[in-house]
Amino acid sequence: MSKFKGKKVLVTGASGMVGIQLVNLLVEKGAVVSGVSIDKIFDESKMFIEPIRFINGDLRDFDFCLDVTKNQDFVFHVAGIKGSPQVALKRPNTFFYNTCKFNLNIIEASRRNLVPEFLYTSSVGVYSPADLFNEDDVWKTFPSENDRYAGWAKRMGELQIEAARIEHGWNNTYIVRPANIYGPWDNFDPENAMVIPSLISRAAIGENPLKVWGDGSAIRDFVHAKDVARAMVHVVEKNINVPVNVGSGIGISIAEVADEISIAFGGLKIQWDNSKPSGDSTRVMNTKRIESTGFNNEISLKEGIASTVEWFRKNQDNKGRYNAFTEQV
């Protein structure tokens, strides 16, 4: 029998690309799911396999967080600020303040309400530049300058959970650190989105050649939103109480990503903009910890990009983009 069957589960960021996948997995496992979002802007019939209790509210309001976490058996904290590195550089206070406020409120509210099990969604941004990101190395270093504010904000959430364990014995808590996530329901704003959704959006509105920042040599680790949701469920089911990387463990160059998107749109030309920054040269997760517990991703990058392009084409508005809410991951 599923650990979640008949249990009350709260998912913050339920209207985001990971939140939607997570809600559906939990519903399939028999959970009684409530979803939190700042603004209910989606057609739920297109998001969820069956209707759920949807709560609109602001996680920056502590009283709201206290109210929604009451009598919950599990809380999955997925909500966060999402945007491109360029946006993070221009709006660092937005990233830092809101992320910290979300985390402080929902973690403390869950602890005070004695929520039995809590999962926190951290980020690849907590890591310092390295050839391979190992879970136990985080606190030996500082976050990359390219992820300074968002990275420190996510680290503070991890530290808060550690503090609650030490002082209050709140031990059934889980931390996942996803790599670069992509998939349906992403933010596809070409000016503010991450590399995959931005390129898909611009390709869809006819940009040819497709302009890409840098020279294509930067290496990243990409993971589909559904595999991230599967990993979250797996970590809780297996009671893995140490931080866990969630990614492919495979380094993929931005040039390879651009080529896959070009192919999906019939073979667009690629134009590299070397005047724009490429970010850290390599960001790849060591995924041996979660793989050692029996978890493996199901969606390859090639398959994931193709299916995301297909989904986007079906869902883009008349401007050629899907305007997903950027404060949900």
Beta strands, then each sheet from edge to edge (+ up, - down):
strand 1: 8-12
strand 2: 32-37
strand 3: 53-56
strand 4: 74-77
strand 5: 117-121
strand 6: 173-178
strand 7: 180-182
strand 8: 210-213
strand 9: 219-220
strand 10: 222-224
strand 11: 244-246
strand 12: 252-253
strand 13: 270-273
strand 14: 282-283
sheet 1: 3+ 2+ 1+ 4+ 5+ 6+ 11+
sheet 2: 7+ 10+
sheet 3: 8+ 13+
sheet 4: 12+ 9- 14-
end
